Structures are given as C-alpha cells and as structure tokens.
Amino acid sequence: MSPAPRGGPLAGVRVVELAGIGPSPFAAMLLADLGADVVRVDRPGLSPLPVPLEPEHDLLRRGRPSVALDLKHPDGLAAALHLVEQADVLVEGYRPGVAERLGLGPDTCLERNPRLVYGRMTGWGQDGPLAQAAGHDIGYIAITGALGAIGRQGGPPQVPVNLVGDFGGGALYLVVGVLAALLEARTSGKGQVVDAAIVDGTAHVSSLVLGLLGAGLWSDRRGTNLLDTGAPFYDVYETSDAGWMAVGPLEQAFYDTFLELLGLTDVAPNRLDPSEWPALRTLLADTFRTRTRDAWAALFEGTDACVEPVLSYAEAPAHPHLAARGTYVEHHGVVQPAPAPRFSRTPAALTTPPSPVGADTRAALTAWGVPDVEGLLASGAALDTSEASVP
C-alpha cells in the first residue's frame, strides 16, 4: 500500500499517535484531516474502545495507518523510537507515568529527537491531587463548574454528551497546543511537552461566563440567565408533532422580526422585564405548539429571526445549508463530517478510511524507514493484519 496523497496546511508534518480513546484519537484525526502524515501505534490485536465498533465506523481512526507494535517487546519499543526520531509531533493519552514506564516518556523521546513536540492528553492533567485517578468527561466537566451550569432552573444538571470536555476542552486544546509548540520549535529548534488537561480546557472555554459572573451579570444558579434557558427568547420550544424549534433572537431587530412572523408583535409581554418572562414563555410555548416543526422551519427560513429546527444527527446532513457546504460527506460508504476549518489555498480533504488495528503495519513501517520490518513481524514485536499478510 502506497501512502495516501496528502494536502492541507499540515502537509509534511509527521505525527506519531500512541493509541488511546476519546480526545487523543480525535486530535490525531484532526491533524490528519489537515494534512499531517500521522501513524497510529496500536497494541497488537486489541482495540482500545470500551464498546465494540466495526472499523469502518470508528471515524476517529480515519486518515491514518494503523501499526500494531508490542511496546513491551524490546524490538517493538525500538521500532516506536525509530518513528519518534523522524516525527515532528507525538500524541499520547495515557495516565501520567504510563508512557515513561513503556520507555516512551518525554525525556527519552526528546533525547532522541530534540525538536519533537510531545503532546499529552489527560483529563486531570500531569499533576495535582487527582492526576492518577481514573475519570471520564462527565467528572472532568463537573468539577470545573461547566456541568453545573447546564440545565433548567430547578432541574438537575444536563449531560452534554462528551462534547464539552473530551472534545471541546480536551482534544481541541491539545491540537492548539501542539500547533503552537510546533510553530515555536521551527524558530527555536527545540521541542517541548504540551500538557493538555480537559479540566484546564473546559475552564478556559468558560471565560465569558466567568467574566459575567464576576461582574454580577450572571447568576450561579443554572437556568436563570440569558444563555442557559433562563430567558424565554433563548430556548427551545416543542411543536405540534413533538419536534422542537431553537429560538435565539437576542438583538432587538431580530426579536422584532421574530414576533412579527409569529403574529405576536402587539400581544407579547415586555422581554426587557424579567418579571414578565414566565408569561412570555407561556405565550411562546402555546404558539409553537400550533404547527409542526417543518411548518415553522419553512416560515422562518431565510429570515433574521434566529430560529431554526432542532435536527437529529441522522437528519442534519440533509439540511439544505449543510448539504450546500458539504459539511457532511459520504466517504467510503459512511456519512461523516468533512474536515474543518476550511482553507483557501491549501484545502484539506479526507483520504483513507479508518484502518483496523495493525492493517497497515508492514506498509507504514516501511514508508517511515523502520529497519528490518520482516524481522519485527517474525519476532512478534509487530503484527500485520492486512489481507496481504495472510498466507
């Protein structure tokens, strides 16, 4: 298998990914989407996913080959270090100290490759009282205040899938840190360690809310503020067919258009008076229950009322705007998001589909110049699961 052609702004950047779950593979996927040459080092015969998933649907593996190496075998470790010597970036998502025990810690890797950017992805960070504790997205965002801020007044906190912590406060901050360190290394000639912790990133994305809270313009009680369903003009409303509409006309001009389209201009309570919000909420809820979701979507389409239908993931790819932009694409038979963001001169593009564990071991190690690949396979230090390797 010859290496897939690479475009995008990161073409020429080489990345070694030590396989993990959640935010670290998402970060590696994003780097690959943007054109980096990423090789994923998996454990032989073992998928790190906590749930079974067919390889073609494990989208976080897309765009890069899978090399299966036994890192506890001396020859497997030596092969991994050979990859590190040629890389610009290494990404790992182990608990603190695990990479060091494997012989792939930052001191060892930076000694081999002083220009290496060593990206570390954890929930709690590399230090602190919880650094060695197990955890998941829900716990990380819980202690930052973010989870406690999401939900309706009087109700429990609402879990926002794992988008806020794992991917927003975690993976995206790892990518930002890696790219910043990579840029600096090209000036200084020196690599460094990037400690990306989900707790840190989640706190950082909360900057606006914390500023408002400090100024006395935000209540620390969820569901009582302008952007957390406290305001009736920034909320979701059920329709006659059990669908939902997302309403967000914050600015007065947009709100005026909103009321006009609803036919409520002359009867709506004063939205500037919070004491009138319960009555306004009831009026809006009663109004939206008179038509179907699609009927309301058609009424508001193309206006500045800031109202949109709430779509499911299954429905979203067919939305006319997303379809026109190609936000979702079908690639190798699987509907998935296209690379983002977009670039005018060096556009990114999807390349290879997700690879099963070890499917590219022989080809990828050869392409990266690792010596004696056949010896690695014969010794059991590496495993190739491609059809070409089966007798």
C-alpha positions in Angstrom: 0.0 0.0 0.0 1.5 3.3 -1.0 1.0 6.3 1.3 -2.2 8.3 0.6 -1.7 11.6 -1.1 -1.6 14.5 1.4 -2.9 18.0 1.0 -3.9 20.6 3.6 -1.9 23.1 5.6 -0.1 20.5 7.6 1.3 18.6 4.7 4.8 17.5 5.5 4.2 17.4 9.3 4.8 13.9 10.7 2.9 12.7 13.8 3.2 9.6 15.9 0.0 8.7 17.8 0.1 6.3 20.7 -3.4 4.8 20.5 -5.9 5.8 23.2 -9.6 6.6 23.4 -11.7 9.8 23.2 -9.8 13.1 22.9 -6.4 11.8 21.8 -7.6 10.0 18.7 -9.9 12.9 17.9 -6.8 15.2 18.0 -4.9 12.9 15.8 -7.8 12.6 13.4 -7.9 16.4 13.1 -4.2 16.7 12.5 -4.6 14.0 9.7 -7.6 15.8 8.3 -5.5 18.9 8.0 -2.8 17.1 6.0 -0.4 15.7 8.6 1.2 12.4 8.0 0.0 10.5 11.1 0.9 7.0 12.0 -1.1 5.3 14.8 0.6 2.9 17.0 -1.9 0.3 18.3 -1.4 -2.7 20.7 -1.5 -5.9 18.6 -4.9 -7.4 18.4 -6.5 -5.0 20.8 -8.9 -2.1 20.2 -8.8 0.5 23.0 -12.5 1.2 22.5 -14.7 0.4 25.5 -17.6 -0.7 23.2 -17.4 -2.9 20.1 -17.5 -0.9 16.8 -16.9 -2.0 13.3 -13.6 -0.5 12.0 -15.3 1.4 9.1 -17.5 3.3 11.6 -14.7 4.2 14.0 -14.3 7.6 12.4 -11.7 8.8 15.0 -9.3 6.4 13.2 -9.8 7.9 9.8 -7.0 9.3 7.6 -4.0 7.4 9.0 -2.5 3.9 9.0 -2.5 1.6 12.0 0.8 0.0 13.1 0.5 -2.8 15.7 3.6 -2.8 17.9 4.1 -4.7 21.2 5.7 -1.8 23.1 6.8 -4.2 25.9 8.9 -6.1 23.4 12.4 -4.6 23.0 12.2 -4.7 19.3 8.7 -3.1 19.3 9.9 -0.3 21.5 12.9 0.2 19.3 10.6 0.5 16.2 8.4 3.0 18.0 11.5 5.1 18.9 12.6 5.0 15.3 9.2 6.5 14.4 9.7 9.2 17.1 13.1 10.1 15.7 11.5 11.1 12.4 8.4 12.7 13.8 7.6 16.4 14.4 4.9 15.6 17.0 4.0 12.7 19.3 0.5 12.5 20.8 -0.4 10.2 23.7 -3.4 9.9 26.0 -2.2 7.7 28.8 -2.4 8.3 32.6 0.7 10.2 33.8 3.7 7.9 34.1 2.5 5.2 31.7 4.5 6.4 28.7 7.6 6.7 30.9 7.1 3.1 32.1 6.9 1.9 28.5 10.1 3.7 27.6 8.4 6.4 25.5 8.3 9.2 28.0 9.1 12.8 27.0 12.7 12.7 28.4 13.5 9.6 26.3 11.8 10.9 23.2 13.2 14.4 23.4 16.7 13.0 23.9 16.2 11.0 20.6 14.6 14.0 18.8 15.2 17.4 20.5 12.8 19.1 18.1 9.9 16.9 19.0 6.6 18.4 20.2 5.3 15.9 22.8 1.5 16.2 23.3 0.0 14.7 26.4 -3.8 14.4 26.7 -5.4 13.7 30.1 -8.5 14.5 32.0 -6.9 15.8 35.2 -3.5 16.9 33.9 0.0 15.7 34.6 0.0 16.8 38.2 -2.4 17.7 41.0 -4.2 15.5 43.6 -6.3 13.7 41.0 -3.6 13.2 38.4 -3.5 9.4 38.9 -7.3 8.9 39.3 -9.5 7.3 36.7 -12.1 9.6 35.2 -14.3 10.4 32.2 -15.7 13.5 30.6 -18.6 13.9 33.0 -16.4 14.1 36.0 -13.9 16.5 34.4 -16.6 19.0 33.5 -18.3 18.5 36.8 -15.5 20.0 38.9 -14.9 22.9 36.6 -18.4 24.3 37.0 -19.4 23.7 33.4 -21.7 20.8 34.1 -23.4 22.6 36.9 -24.2 25.5 34.6 -26.1 23.3 32.0 -29.7 22.6 32.7 -33.0 24.2 33.6 -33.9 26.1 36.7 -34.9 23.7 39.4 -33.8 20.7 37.5 -30.7 18.5 37.5 -27.5 19.3 35.5 -27.9 18.1 31.9 -25.1 15.9 30.5 -24.0 17.4 27.1 -22.8 14.1 25.6 -19.0 14.3 25.8 -18.6 17.3 23.5 -17.8 19.9 26.1 -15.0 18.1 27.9 -13.4 15.3 25.8 -13.5 17.2 22.5 -14.0 20.9 23.3 -11.9 21.4 26.4 -9.6 18.4 25.6 -8.8 17.5 22.0 -9.1 20.9 20.5 -6.8 22.4 23.2 -4.3 19.6 22.6 -4.3 20.5 18.9 -3.9 24.2 19.6 -1.1 23.5 22.0 0.7 21.1 19.6 0.5 23.6 16.7 1.7 26.5 18.9 4.6 24.4 20.1 5.4 23.2 16.6 5.5 26.8 15.3 7.8 27.8 18.2 10.1 24.8 17.6 10.6 25.9 14.0 12.1 29.1 15.4 14.0 27.8 18.4 14.9 24.4 17.1 13.7 22.9 20.4 10.7 20.8 21.2 8.7 20.7 24.4 5.9 18.9 26.3 2.3 20.1 25.9 0.2 19.2 28.9 -3.4 19.4 27.7 -5.9 18.6 30.5 -9.6 18.5 30.0 -10.2 20.3 33.2 -8.0 23.2 32.1 -9.5 23.5 28.6 -13.1 23.3 29.9 -12.3 26.1 32.4 -10.8 28.1 29.7 -13.8 27.9 27.3 -15.9 29.2 30.3 -14.1 32.5 30.2 -17.1 34.6 29.1 -19.4 33.1 31.8 -16.8 33.6 34.5 -16.4 37.2 33.4 -20.1 37.8 33.6 -20.3 36.1 36.9 -17.5 38.3 38.3 -19.3 41.4 37.1 -22.6 40.4 38.7 -24.2 39.9 35.4 -24.6 36.1 35.6 -26.3 34.1 38.4 -24.5 31.0 39.6 -27.9 29.2 39.5 -28.4 27.3 36.2 -31.4 28.1 34.1 -31.7 31.7 35.2 -29.5 33.6 32.8 -29.6 34.9 29.3 -27.9 32.0 27.5 -28.9 29.0 29.7 -32.7 28.8 29.0 -33.4 31.4 31.7 -34.5 33.9 29.0 -37.6 32.8 27.1 -36.2 34.3 23.9 -33.2 31.9 24.0 -34.7 28.5 24.4 -36.3 25.5 22.6 -40.0 25.1 22.1 -42.0 21.9 21.3 -44.1 21.8 18.1 -47.4 20.1 17.4 -45.6 17.0 16.1 -43.3 16.6 19.1 -40.5 18.3 17.2 -38.5 21.3 18.6 -37.5 24.7 17.4 -34.4 26.6 18.6 -35.2 30.2 19.4 -32.4 32.8 19.8 -33.3 36.4 18.7 -31.2 38.2 21.3 -30.8 41.5 19.4 -33.9 43.8 19.3 -34.1 43.9 15.5 -34.0 40.1 15.2 -36.6 39.9 18.0 -38.9 42.3 16.3 -38.8 40.1 13.2 -39.4 37.0 15.3 -42.5 38.5 16.9 -43.8 39.7 13.5 -43.5 36.3 12.0 -45.3 34.7 14.9 -48.0 37.4 14.8 -47.3 38.4 18.4 -46.0 41.9 18.0 -48.9 43.6 19.7 -49.5 41.0 22.5 -46.1 39.8 23.6 -45.1 40.8 27.2 -42.1 43.2 27.6 -39.0 41.0 27.3 -36.8 43.6 29.0 -38.6 43.0 32.3 -37.6 39.6 33.8 -40.8 39.5 35.8 -42.6 39.2 32.5 -40.5 36.2 31.3 -42.9 33.5 32.7 -45.8 35.0 30.8 -43.7 35.4 27.6 -42.5 31.8 27.9 -46.1 30.5 28.2 -47.2 32.6 25.1 -44.3 31.3 23.0 -44.8 27.7 24.1 -48.5 27.8 23.3 -47.8 29.4 19.9 -45.2 26.9 18.8 -47.5 24.0 19.7 -49.9 25.1 17.0 -47.8 24.0 14.0 -45.4 21.2 13.1 -41.6 21.6 13.2 -41.3 21.6 9.4 -44.0 24.2 9.1 -42.3 26.5 11.5 -38.9 25.9 9.8 -40.4 26.9 6.4 -41.9 30.1 8.0 -38.6 31.2 9.5 -36.3 30.1 6.6 -34.2 32.9 5.2 -35.2 35.4 7.8 -33.2 37.2 10.5 -35.4 35.9 13.3 -32.7 33.5 14.5 -35.0 30.5 14.7 -34.0 27.0 13.4 -35.4 23.5 13.7 -33.7 21.1 16.1 -32.4 18.3 13.9 -31.1 14.9 14.9 -27.6 13.8 13.8 -29.4 11.5 11.3 -31.3 14.4 9.8 -28.6 17.0 9.8 -26.7 16.0 6.7 -29.8 16.7 4.5 -30.3 20.2 5.8 -30.0 22.5 2.7 -27.3 24.7 4.1 -25.1 21.9 5.3 -25.7 20.0 2.1 -24.7 23.0 0.0 -21.5 23.5 2.0 -20.7 19.8 2.2 -20.5 19.9 5.9 -21.3 16.2 6.0 -20.0 13.9 3.3 -20.2 10.2 2.4 -16.8 8.8 2.4 -16.1 5.1 1.7 -19.8 4.4 2.3 -20.0 6.2 5.7 -21.7 9.6 6.3 -19.3 11.7 8.4 -18.2 15.3 8.9 -15.9 16.9 6.4 -12.6 18.3 7.6 -12.9 21.7 9.3 -12.0 24.5 9.2 -11.6 25.4 5.6 -8.6 26.9 3.8 -8.5 29.0 0.6 -5.1 27.9 -0.7 -4.3 24.6 1.0 -7.7 22.8 1.3 -7.9 19.8 3.5 -9.5 16.6 2.2 -10.5 13.1 3.5 -8.0 10.4 2.5 -8.1 6.9 3.8 -11.0 5.3 5.8 -10.5 4.0 9.3 -7.9 1.2 9.5 -8.4 -1.9 11.7 -5.7 -2.5 14.3 -2.5 -3.5 12.5 -3.9 -3.4 9.0 -1.0 -1.2 7.8 1.9 -2.3 9.9 4.2 -3.6 7.1 3.4 -0.8 4.7 3.6 2.1 7.2 6.8 1.0 8.9 8.4 0.6 5.6 7.2 4.0 4.5 8.7 5.6 7.6 12.0 3.8 7.1 11.9 1.4 10.1 14.7 -1.2 9.6 14.1 -4.9 9.4 10.3 -4.8 9.3 10.1 -8.5 8.4 12.2 -9.3 11.4 9.8 -7.4 13.6 6.9 -9.3 12.3 8.7 -12.7 12.7 9.7 -11.9 16.3 6.1 -11.0 17.3 7.2 -7.4 18.1 4.8 -6.3 15.3 1.6 -7.6 13.8 0.3 -7.1 10.3 -3.4 -7.9 9.9 -3.8 -6.9 6.3 -5.0 -9.4 3.7 -1.7 -9.3 2.0 0.0 -10.7 5.2 -2.4 -13.7 5.4 -0.8 -16.9 3.8 
